[in-house]
Amino acid sequence: MVRAAPVVVVAAAVLTLAVAETASATCRTTQANGHVPAGASSNLFGNGQLATAAYGVIYATPRTLNRDGTISEKFPWFGASGLVGDLRISGKRLDRAAPPLRATINPGTVASAPEMRFWAAGITFPTVGCWRITGRVDDVPLSLVVLVRR
């Protein structure tokens, strides 16, 4: 019996690693595409009207890990001139059930480019996993996928 315990621990560690690798392999994260509003950095992901950072993987670090176990990251959002309204952000975990993410969004300002809008947003993920984030201004949506890991 004394010898069986290390085998069980090793098996559990291998199983945990296999589950984590499977989640990584099946989560098709969004990469920057440069399709951004005029004046925004080309290393963002966008649809020509809205753009934001495409982090791919967000790791729980001392900077992003909250006391309650949630993980938060800052996302800059840029809107083309002519977009009217406030940015709204929602999200859903794709690989299993989880509470929805939370977003804190500043009111938005005019950025350095003529009439381009800028919003600083903090997004809090309640769990690790594969997440789809959708930002919307008026009737213009932008969705991207990130993997949140420990």
C-alpha positions in Angstrom: 0.0 0.0 0.0 2.8 2.4 0.7 4.1 2.0 -2.8 0.6 2.5 -4.4 0.2 6.0 -3.1 2.9 7.6 -5.3 1.4 5.9 -8.4 -2.0 7.4 -7.7 -0.5 10.8 -7.2 1.4 10.5 -10.5 -1.7 9.2 -12.3 -3.7 12.2 -11.0 -1.0 14.6 -12.1 -0.9 13.1 -15.6 -4.7 13.2 -15.8 -4.8 16.9 -14.8 -2.1 17.7 -17.3 -3.9 15.8 -20.0 -7.2 17.7 -19.3 -5.3 21.1 -19.4 -3.6 20.2 -22.7 -6.9 19.1 -24.2 -8.5 22.4 -23.3 -5.6 24.3 -24.9 -5.8 22.2 -28.0 -9.5 22.7 -28.5 -9.6 26.4 -27.6 -9.1 28.3 -30.9 -7.9 31.6 -29.7 -8.2 34.8 -31.7 -5.0 36.3 -33.2 -4.4 39.9 -34.2 -5.7 40.6 -37.8 -4.9 44.3 -38.3 -8.5 45.0 -39.4 -8.8 48.0 -37.2 -10.4 51.5 -37.2 -8.2 54.2 -38.8 -5.6 55.4 -36.3 -5.6 52.3 -34.2 -2.5 50.0 -33.8 -2.4 47.3 -36.4 -1.4 44.6 -33.8 -5.0 44.4 -32.6 -8.0 42.2 -33.6 -10.9 44.0 -35.2 -13.6 44.2 -37.8 -12.9 47.7 -39.2 -15.3 49.4 -36.8 -14.2 48.0 -33.4 -10.8 46.6 -32.3 -9.2 45.2 -29.1 -6.2 43.3 -27.9 -6.1 39.6 -28.9 -4.1 38.2 -26.1 -4.6 34.5 -27.1 -3.7 33.2 -23.6 -4.1 35.0 -20.3 -2.2 33.6 -17.5 -2.9 33.9 -13.8 0.0 35.9 -12.4 0.4 38.1 -9.4 -0.8 41.0 -11.5 -3.9 39.2 -12.9 -4.9 36.9 -10.1 -7.5 38.3 -7.6 -7.8 37.3 -3.9 -11.1 35.5 -4.7 -9.4 33.3 -7.4 -10.8 35.2 -10.4 -8.5 36.4 -13.1 -8.6 40.0 -14.5 -7.0 41.6 -17.5 -7.2 45.0 -19.1 -8.5 45.3 -22.6 -8.1 48.5 -24.7 -11.0 49.0 -27.1 -11.0 51.3 -30.1 -14.0 52.4 -32.2 -14.2 54.0 -35.6 -15.4 57.6 -36.0 -19.1 57.6 -36.5 -19.8 54.9 -33.9 -22.2 56.3 -31.4 -23.1 54.8 -28.0 -21.4 53.0 -25.1 -19.3 49.9 -25.2 -21.0 46.9 -23.7 -19.0 43.7 -23.0 -20.4 40.2 -22.4 -18.8 36.8 -22.4 -19.3 33.1 -22.0 -17.1 30.1 -21.2 -17.1 27.8 -24.2 -15.6 24.6 -22.9 -17.9 24.1 -19.9 -20.5 25.8 -17.8 -19.3 28.8 -15.7 -20.7 32.1 -14.3 -20.5 34.9 -16.8 -17.5 37.2 -16.9 -17.7 40.7 -15.5 -16.5 43.9 -17.3 -15.8 47.3 -15.9 -15.7 49.9 -18.8 -14.8 53.5 -18.7 -17.2 56.0 -20.4 -15.0 56.3 -23.5 -13.1 59.2 -24.8 -12.0 60.6 -28.1 -8.6 59.1 -28.9 -5.6 60.7 -30.6 -6.9 60.0 -34.1 -9.8 62.3 -35.2 -13.0 61.2 -33.6 -11.8 57.6 -32.9 -13.2 56.4 -29.6 -11.3 54.7 -26.9 -12.5 52.6 -23.9 -10.4 51.1 -21.2 -12.0 47.9 -19.9 -11.2 45.5 -17.2 -12.5 42.0 -17.7 -12.8 39.5 -14.8 -13.0 35.8 -15.6 -14.6 33.7 -12.8 -12.7 30.6 -13.9 -10.0 29.4 -16.1 -11.0 28.0 -19.5 -11.8 29.0 -23.0 -13.8 32.2 -23.2 -15.6 34.1 -25.9 -15.7 37.9 -25.3 -18.1 40.1 -27.2 -17.9 43.9 -27.3 -20.7 45.8 -28.8 -21.3 49.5 -29.6 -24.8 50.2 -30.9 -25.3 47.4 -33.5 -21.6 46.7 -34.2 -20.3 43.6 -32.4 -16.8 42.2 -32.1 -16.1 38.8 -30.7 -12.8 37.1 -29.8 -11.7 34.0 -28.0 -9.1 33.8 -25.2 -7.8 31.0 -23.1 -7.4 31.7 -19.4 -4.9 29.5 -17.6 -3.4 29.2 -14.1 
